Amino acid sequence: MVAEPIHVVVVMVTAGSQDEAGKIAEQVIRSRLAACVSTIPGVRSTYWWEGQIMSEQESLLLIKTTSDKFNALEETIRKIHSYKVPEIIAVPVSSGSPPYLEWVHRETS
């Protein structure tokens, strides 16, 4: 019997402050929408916003979860996030350590 593939994704989210990043991380972990959230403070994002080039200090969250949790994860983030259009991007994991991928799946089940 072949095991069903585990579809792990890494969801990238930028937040305007460490406090906001912490609130998002804690809520998605408590809700079992993610197995792990790594927060990288002090990233600089440069982007277009309403016709102007902006450059802001942000925190980047790397959220490890499964693809079937993405919609609920996105909804939860949008409820907490202060941005009108938050970055919420899922990147599929094409390969990884099987025990780690299984752990992500188990912790989000």
DSSP file (Angstrom, degrees, kcal/mol; ACC not computed):
  #  RESIDUE AA STRUCTURE BP1 BP2  ACC     N-H-->O    O-->H-N    N-H-->O    O-->H-N    TCO  KAPPA ALPHA  PHI   PSI    X-CA   Y-CA   Z-CA
    1    1 A M              0   0    0      0, 0.0     2,-0.4     0, 0.0     0, 0.0   0.000 360.0 360.0 360.0 127.9    0.0    0.0    0.0
    2    2 A V        -     0   0    0      1,-0.1     2,-0.1     3,-0.0     0, 0.0  -0.726 360.0-120.9 -89.9 131.7    1.4    3.4   -1.0
    3    3 A A        -     0   0    0     -2,-0.4     3,-0.1     1,-0.1    -1,-0.1  -0.401  31.6-103.2 -69.6 146.4    1.1    6.2    1.5
    4    4 A E        -     0   0    0      1,-0.1    -1,-0.1    -2,-0.1     2,-0.0  -0.486  46.1-102.9 -67.1 136.9   -0.8    9.3    0.4
    5    5 A P        -     0   0    0      0, 0.0     2,-0.6     0, 0.0    -1,-0.1  -0.316  27.2-130.1 -64.8 145.3    1.6   12.1   -0.5
    6    6 A I        -     0   0    0     -3,-0.1     2,-1.1    60,-0.0    96,-0.0  -0.868  14.4-153.0 -96.5 119.6    2.0   14.9    2.1
    7    7 A H        -     0   0    0     -2,-0.6    60,-2.6    85,-0.0     2,-0.3  -0.726  20.0-179.4 -98.5  88.3    1.6   18.3    0.5
    8    8 A V  E     -A   66   0A   0     -2,-1.1    85,-2.6    85,-0.3     2,-0.3  -0.664   1.8-174.4 -88.2 140.7    3.6   20.6    2.7
    9    9 A V  E     -AB  65  92A   0     56,-2.6    56,-2.4    -2,-0.3     2,-0.5  -0.943  22.2-138.4-130.5 154.7    3.8   24.3    1.9
   10   10 A V  E     -AB  64  91A   0     81,-2.5    81,-2.6    -2,-0.3     2,-0.6  -0.976  21.1-155.8-110.2 122.5    5.7   27.2    3.3
   11   11 A V  E     -AB  63  90A   0     52,-3.0    52,-2.9    -2,-0.5     2,-0.5  -0.880   3.7-152.1-103.6 123.9    3.6   30.3    3.5
   12   12 A M  E     +AB  62  89A   0     77,-3.0    77,-2.1    -2,-0.6     2,-0.4  -0.822  19.7 170.8 -97.6 131.1    5.3   33.7    3.5
   13   13 A V  E     -A   61   0A   0     48,-2.0    48,-3.6    -2,-0.5     2,-0.4  -0.996  19.6-151.1-138.6 130.8    3.7   36.6    5.3
   14   14 A T  E     -A   60   0A   0     73,-0.5     2,-0.3    -2,-0.4    73,-0.3  -0.830  13.9-165.1 -99.8 145.6    5.2   40.0    6.0
   15   15 A A  E     -A   59   0A   0     44,-2.7    44,-2.5    -2,-0.4     6,-0.0  -0.946  25.8-129.1-128.8 149.9    4.0   42.0    9.0
   16   16 A G  S    S+     0   0    0     -2,-0.3     2,-0.3    42,-0.2    41,-0.1   0.608  88.6  16.6 -75.0 -13.2    4.5   45.6    9.9
   17   17 A S  S  > S-     0   0    0     42,-0.1     4,-2.2     1,-0.1    42,-0.2  -0.981  73.2-114.0-153.6 162.6    5.8   44.9   13.4
   18   18 A Q  H  > S+     0   0    0     -2,-0.3     4,-2.5     2,-0.2     5,-0.2   0.867 117.1  56.1 -64.4 -37.0    7.2   42.2   15.6
   19   19 A D  H  > S+     0   0    0      2,-0.2     4,-2.2     1,-0.2    -1,-0.2   0.940 108.6  45.0 -61.9 -48.2    4.1   42.4   17.8
   20   20 A E  H  > S+     0   0    0      1,-0.2     4,-2.4     2,-0.2    -1,-0.2   0.913 112.5  52.1 -63.0 -42.3    1.8   41.8   14.8
   21   21 A A  H  X S+     0   0    0     -4,-2.2     4,-2.7     1,-0.2    -1,-0.2   0.907 109.6  50.4 -59.8 -41.9    4.0   38.9   13.6
   22   22 A G  H  X S+     0   0    0     -4,-2.5     4,-2.6     2,-0.2    -1,-0.2   0.887 109.3  50.3 -63.9 -40.2    3.9   37.4   17.1
   23   23 A K  H  X S+     0   0    0     -4,-2.2     4,-2.1     2,-0.2    -2,-0.2   0.913 112.8  46.3 -64.8 -42.9    0.1   37.6   17.2
   24   24 A I  H  X S+     0   0    0     -4,-2.4     4,-2.4     2,-0.2     5,-0.3   0.949 113.6  49.1 -63.3 -48.6   -0.2   35.9   13.8
   25   25 A A  H  X S+     0   0    0     -4,-2.7     4,-1.8     1,-0.2     5,-0.2   0.930 112.4  47.1 -58.3 -48.4    2.3   33.2   14.7
   26   26 A E  H  X S+     0   0    0     -4,-2.6     4,-2.8     1,-0.2    -1,-0.2   0.909 112.7  48.9 -62.8 -42.5    0.6   32.4   18.0
   27   27 A Q  H  X S+     0   0    0     -4,-2.1     4,-2.0     1,-0.2     6,-0.2   0.913 111.3  47.6 -66.9 -42.6   -2.9   32.2   16.6
   28   28 A V  H  <>S+     0   0    0     -4,-2.4     5,-2.3     2,-0.2     6,-1.0   0.836 115.3  46.6 -70.8 -29.1   -2.0   30.0   13.6
   29   29 A I  H ><5S+     0   0    0     -4,-1.8     3,-1.8    -5,-0.3    -2,-0.2   0.940 112.1  49.3 -73.0 -48.1   -0.1   27.6   15.9
   30   30 A R  H 3<5S+     0   0    0     -4,-2.8    -2,-0.2     1,-0.3    -1,-0.2   0.854 111.7  50.5 -57.9 -35.2   -2.9   27.5   18.6
   31   31 A S  T 3<5S-     0   0    0     -4,-2.0    -1,-0.3    -5,-0.2    -2,-0.2   0.432 111.4-121.9 -83.4   0.5   -5.4   26.8   15.8
   32   32 A R  T < 5S+     0   0    0     -3,-1.8    -3,-0.2     2,-0.2    -2,-0.1   0.779  76.9 126.9  61.0  28.1   -3.3   23.9   14.4
   33   33 A L  S   <S+     0   0    0     -5,-2.3     2,-0.3    -6,-0.2    33,-0.3   0.554  75.0  26.3 -87.8  -8.8   -3.2   25.7   11.1
   34   34 A A        -     0   0    0     -6,-1.0    31,-0.2    73,-0.2    -2,-0.2  -0.990  59.2-150.1-149.2 151.8    0.6   25.4   11.1
   35   35 A A  S    S+     0   0    0     29,-2.6     2,-0.3     1,-0.3    30,-0.1   0.754  87.0   4.2 -89.0 -29.6    3.2   23.2   12.7
   36   36 A C  E     -C   64   0A   0     28,-1.1    28,-2.9     2,-0.0     2,-0.4  -0.989  55.5-161.3-157.2 142.8    5.9   25.9   12.9
   37   37 A V  E     -C   63   0A   0     -2,-0.3     2,-0.5    26,-0.2    26,-0.2  -0.983   9.3-163.8-128.8 121.0    6.3   29.6   12.3
   38   38 A S  E     -C   62   0A   0     24,-2.5    24,-2.9    -2,-0.4     2,-0.5  -0.904   9.7-155.8-101.9 130.1    9.7   31.1   11.9
   39   39 A T  E     -C   61   0A   0     -2,-0.5    22,-0.2    22,-0.2    -2,-0.0  -0.922   7.7-166.8-111.8 127.2    9.9   34.9   12.3
   40   40 A I  E     -C   60   0A   0     20,-3.1    20,-2.6    -2,-0.5     3,-0.5  -0.924  15.6-157.5-111.3 105.3   12.7   36.9   10.7
   41   41 A P  E     +     0   0A   0      0, 0.0    18,-0.2     0, 0.0   -24,-0.0  -0.388  64.6  33.5 -78.9 159.8   12.7   40.4   12.1
   42   42 A G  E     +     0   0A   0     16,-0.3     2,-0.2     1,-0.2    17,-0.2   0.724  69.6 152.6  76.6  23.3   14.2   43.4   10.4
   43   43 A V  E     -C   58   0A   0     15,-2.0    15,-3.2    -3,-0.5     2,-0.6  -0.621  38.0-137.5 -81.2 148.4   13.6   42.6    6.7
   44   44 A R  E     -C   57   0A   0     -2,-0.2     2,-0.5    13,-0.2    13,-0.2  -0.934  17.1-164.3-107.5 123.5   13.3   45.6    4.4
   45   45 A S  E     -C   56   0A   0     11,-2.8    11,-2.6    -2,-0.6     2,-0.5  -0.922   4.8-168.8-109.4 130.6   10.6   45.4    1.8
   46   46 A T  E     +C   55   0A   0     -2,-0.5     2,-0.3     9,-0.2     9,-0.2  -0.981  27.5 142.7-118.0 128.1   10.5   47.7   -1.2
   47   47 A Y  E     -C   54   0A   0      7,-2.1     7,-3.5    -2,-0.5     2,-0.4  -0.969  51.5 -92.9-158.6 164.2    7.3   47.7   -3.2
   48   48 A W  E     +C   53   0A   0     -2,-0.3     2,-0.3     5,-0.2     5,-0.2  -0.740  41.3 171.9 -84.1 134.5    4.8   49.7   -5.2
   49   49 A W  E >   -C   52   0A   0      3,-2.8     3,-1.3    -2,-0.4    -2,-0.0  -0.893  66.7 -22.3-147.6 118.3    1.8   51.0   -3.2
   50   50 A E  T 3  S-     0   0    0     -2,-0.3     3,-0.1     1,-0.3    -2,-0.0   0.884 127.9 -46.4  50.4  47.2   -0.8   53.3   -4.6
   51   51 A G  T 3  S+     0   0    0      1,-0.2     2,-0.3     0, 0.0    -1,-0.3   0.499 120.5  96.2  81.8   5.5    1.4   54.7   -7.3
   52   52 A Q  E <  S- C   0  49A   0     -3,-1.3    -3,-2.8    -5,-0.0     2,-0.6  -0.931  74.9-117.6-127.4 151.2    4.5   55.2   -5.1
   53   53 A I  E     - C   0  48A   0     -2,-0.3     2,-0.3    -5,-0.2    -5,-0.2  -0.783  38.1-168.7 -85.1 125.5    7.6   53.2   -4.3
   54   54 A M  E     - C   0  47A   0     -7,-3.5    -7,-2.1    -2,-0.6     2,-0.3  -0.803  15.3-166.7-113.3 154.1    7.6   52.4   -0.6
   55   55 A S  E     + C   0  46A   0     -2,-0.3     2,-0.3    -9,-0.2    -9,-0.2  -0.924  20.2 168.0-142.8 116.1   10.4   51.0    1.6
   56   56 A E  E     - C   0  45A   0    -11,-2.6   -11,-2.8    -2,-0.3     2,-0.4  -0.931  37.9-117.7-133.2 150.5    9.5   49.7    5.0
   57   57 A Q  E     + C   0  44A   0     -2,-0.3     2,-0.3   -13,-0.2   -13,-0.2  -0.752  48.8 161.4 -82.0 129.9   11.0   47.6    7.8
   58   58 A E  E     - C   0  43A   0    -15,-3.2   -15,-2.0    -2,-0.4     2,-0.4  -0.846  39.1-115.4-139.8 174.3    8.9   44.5    8.4
   59   59 A S  E     -A   15   0A   0    -44,-2.5   -44,-2.7    -2,-0.3     2,-0.5  -0.948  26.3-143.5-112.5 140.9    9.0   41.0    9.9
   60   60 A L  E     -AC  14  40A   0    -20,-2.6   -20,-3.1    -2,-0.4     2,-0.5  -0.914   9.1-157.5-107.6 126.4    8.8   38.0    7.6
   61   61 A L  E     -AC  13  39A   0    -48,-3.6   -48,-2.0    -2,-0.5     2,-0.6  -0.880   3.7-161.9-101.7 133.6    6.9   34.9    8.8
   62   62 A L  E     -AC  12  38A   0    -24,-2.9   -24,-2.5    -2,-0.5     2,-0.6  -0.948  15.7-166.2-112.7 106.4    7.7   31.5    7.3
   63   63 A I  E     -AC  11  37A   0    -52,-2.9   -52,-3.0    -2,-0.6     2,-0.6  -0.843   8.1-153.8-104.2 120.3    4.8   29.3    8.1
   64   64 A K  E     +AC  10  36A   0    -28,-2.9   -29,-2.6    -2,-0.6   -28,-1.1  -0.834  40.4 123.2 -97.2 120.8    5.1   25.6    7.6
   65   65 A T  E     -A    9   0A   0    -56,-2.4   -56,-2.6    -2,-0.6     2,-0.3  -0.771  57.4 -83.2-153.1-167.6    1.8   23.9    7.0
   66   66 A T  E >   -A    8   0A   0    -33,-0.3     3,-1.9   -58,-0.3     4,-0.4  -0.842  34.6-116.0-114.7 155.3   -0.1   21.7    4.5
   67   67 A S  G >  S+     0   0    0    -60,-2.6     3,-1.1    -2,-0.3     4,-0.4   0.809 112.8  61.6 -60.8 -30.7   -1.9   22.8    1.4
   68   68 A D  G 3  S+     0   0    0    -61,-0.3    -1,-0.3     1,-0.2     4,-0.3   0.664 103.1  51.7 -71.9 -13.1   -5.3   21.7    2.7
   69   69 A K  G <> S+     0   0    0     -3,-1.9     4,-2.5     1,-0.1    -1,-0.2   0.506  83.5  94.8 -94.1  -7.1   -4.9   24.2    5.6
   70   70 A F  H <> S+     0   0    0     -3,-1.1     4,-3.2    -4,-0.4     5,-0.2   0.896  80.7  49.7 -58.0 -47.8   -4.1   27.2    3.3
   71   71 A N  H  > S+     0   0    0     -4,-0.4     4,-2.2     1,-0.2    -1,-0.2   0.921 115.5  42.9 -60.6 -45.1   -7.6   28.6    3.0
   72   72 A A  H  > S+     0   0    0     -4,-0.3     4,-2.2     2,-0.2    -1,-0.2   0.880 114.6  52.0 -67.0 -37.6   -8.3   28.6    6.8
   73   73 A L  H  X S+     0   0    0     -4,-2.5     4,-2.6     2,-0.2    -2,-0.2   0.939 109.8  48.5 -62.2 -48.2   -4.8   29.9    7.4
   74   74 A E  H  X S+     0   0    0     -4,-3.2     4,-2.6     1,-0.2    -2,-0.2   0.918 111.2  50.4 -59.0 -45.0   -5.3   32.8    5.0
   75   75 A E  H  X S+     0   0    0     -4,-2.2     4,-1.5    -5,-0.2    -1,-0.2   0.908 111.3  48.4 -61.2 -43.2   -8.7   33.7    6.5
   76   76 A T  H  X S+     0   0    0     -4,-2.2     4,-1.2     2,-0.2    -1,-0.2   0.916 111.7  49.3 -63.8 -44.4   -7.1   33.7   10.0
   77   77 A I  H >X S+     0   0    0     -4,-2.6     4,-3.1     1,-0.2     3,-0.6   0.927 108.2  53.5 -61.8 -45.4   -4.2   35.9    8.9
   78   78 A R  H 3< S+     0   0    0     -4,-2.6    -1,-0.2     1,-0.2    -2,-0.2   0.834 105.1  55.2 -60.3 -33.3   -6.5   38.4    7.2
   79   79 A K  H 3< S+     0   0    0     -4,-1.5    -1,-0.2    -5,-0.2    -2,-0.2   0.824 119.2  32.1 -68.0 -31.4   -8.6   38.7   10.5
   80   80 A I  H << S+     0   0    0     -4,-1.2    -2,-0.2    -3,-0.6    -1,-0.2   0.812  97.1  98.7 -93.5 -36.0   -5.5   39.7   12.4
   81   81 A H     <  -     0   0    0     -4,-3.1   -66,-0.1    -5,-0.2   -60,-0.0  -0.207  57.7-152.6 -67.2 142.5   -3.3   41.5    9.9
   82   82 A S        +     0   0    0      3,-0.0     2,-0.1     2,-0.0    -1,-0.1   0.640  66.0  98.1 -86.7 -16.3   -3.3   45.3    9.7
   83   83 A Y        -     0   0    0      1,-0.1    -2,-0.0     4,-0.0   -68,-0.0  -0.453  69.5-140.6 -77.7 146.0   -2.5   45.6    6.0
   84   84 A K  S    S+     0   0    0      1,-0.3    -1,-0.1    -2,-0.1    -3,-0.0   0.878 103.8  21.3 -66.0 -39.6   -5.2   46.2    3.4
   85   85 A V  S    S-     0   0    0     -3,-0.0    -1,-0.3     2,-0.0     2,-0.1  -0.732  87.1-167.3-130.9  81.3   -3.4   43.7    1.1
   86   86 A P        -     0   0    0      0, 0.0     2,-0.6     0, 0.0   -71,-0.1  -0.377  28.2-110.5 -71.3 148.5   -1.2   41.4    3.1
   87   87 A E        +     0   0    0    -73,-0.3   -73,-0.5    -2,-0.1     2,-0.3  -0.689  45.9 163.5 -74.8 119.7    1.4   39.2    1.5
   88   88 A I        +     0   0    0     -2,-0.6     2,-0.5   -75,-0.2   -75,-0.2  -0.818   9.4 164.7-140.1  96.6    0.2   35.6    1.9
   89   89 A I  E     -B   12   0A   0    -77,-2.1   -77,-3.0    -2,-0.3     2,-0.5  -0.964  23.6-153.1-124.2 124.0    2.1   33.4   -0.6
   90   90 A A  E     -B   11   0A   0     -2,-0.5   -79,-0.2   -79,-0.2    -2,-0.0  -0.837   8.1-168.0 -97.9 130.1    2.2   29.6   -0.4
   91   91 A V  E     -B   10   0A   0    -81,-2.6   -81,-2.5    -2,-0.5     2,-0.1  -0.973  22.6-126.3-116.4 121.0    5.3   27.9   -1.9
   92   92 A P  E     -B    9   0A   0      0, 0.0     2,-0.7     0, 0.0   -83,-0.2  -0.386  15.1-129.8 -68.4 143.1    5.0   24.1   -2.4
   93   93 A V        -     0   0    0    -85,-2.6   -85,-0.3     1,-0.2     3,-0.1  -0.842  20.0-170.6 -91.6 113.4    7.8   22.0   -0.8
   94   94 A S        -     0   0    0     -2,-0.7     2,-0.3     1,-0.2    -1,-0.2   0.787  68.5  -7.3 -79.7 -27.0    8.9   19.7   -3.6
   95   95 A S        +     0   0    0     -3,-0.1     2,-0.3   -87,-0.0    -1,-0.2  -0.980  68.9 146.2-160.5 162.1   11.1   17.6   -1.3
   96   96 A G        -     0   0    0     -2,-0.3    -3,-0.0    -3,-0.1     0, 0.0  -0.970  58.5 -45.2-179.4 177.4   12.3   17.5    2.2
   97   97 A S    >>  -     0   0    0     -2,-0.3     4,-2.6     1,-0.2     3,-0.5  -0.486  50.6-139.1 -63.2 118.7   13.3   15.3    5.1
   98   98 A P  H 3> S+     0   0    0      0, 0.0     4,-2.5     0, 0.0     5,-0.2   0.873 100.8  52.0 -52.2 -42.9   10.5   12.7    5.4
   99   99 A P  H 3> S+     0   0    0      0, 0.0     4,-2.0     0, 0.0     5,-0.1   0.902 111.9  47.2 -62.6 -36.6   10.4   12.7    9.2
  100  100 A Y  H <> S+     0   0    0     -3,-0.5     4,-2.5     2,-0.2     5,-0.2   0.938 112.6  48.1 -67.6 -46.1   10.0   16.6    9.1
  101  101 A L  H  X S+     0   0    0     -4,-2.6     4,-2.1     1,-0.2    -1,-0.2   0.889 112.1  49.8 -61.8 -38.9    7.3   16.5    6.5
  102  102 A E  H  X S+     0   0    0     -4,-2.5     4,-2.8    -5,-0.3    -1,-0.2   0.890 108.9  53.1 -65.3 -39.0    5.4   13.8    8.4
  103  103 A W  H  X S+     0   0    0     -4,-2.0     4,-2.8    -5,-0.2    -2,-0.2   0.921 107.8  50.3 -61.8 -45.0    5.7   16.0   11.6
  104  104 A V  H  X S+     0   0    0     -4,-2.5     4,-1.1     1,-0.2    -2,-0.2   0.939 113.1  46.6 -58.1 -46.9    4.2   19.0    9.8
  105  105 A H  H  < S+     0   0    0     -4,-2.1     3,-0.5     1,-0.2     4,-0.4   0.922 113.7  48.0 -61.2 -45.5    1.3   16.8    8.6
  106  106 A R  H >< S+     0   0    0     -4,-2.8     3,-1.0     1,-0.2    -2,-0.2   0.900 110.4  50.7 -63.9 -42.4    0.8   15.3   12.0
  107  107 A E  H 3< S+     0   0    0     -4,-2.8    -1,-0.2     1,-0.2    -2,-0.2   0.660 113.5  45.2 -74.7 -15.4    0.9   18.6   13.9
  108  108 A T  T 3<        0   0    0     -4,-1.1    -1,-0.2    -3,-0.5    -2,-0.2   0.361 360.0 360.0-106.1   4.1   -1.7   20.2   11.5
  109  109 A S    <         0   0    0     -3,-1.0    -1,-0.1    -4,-0.4    -2,-0.1   0.457 360.0 360.0 -84.5 360.0   -4.1   17.2   11.5
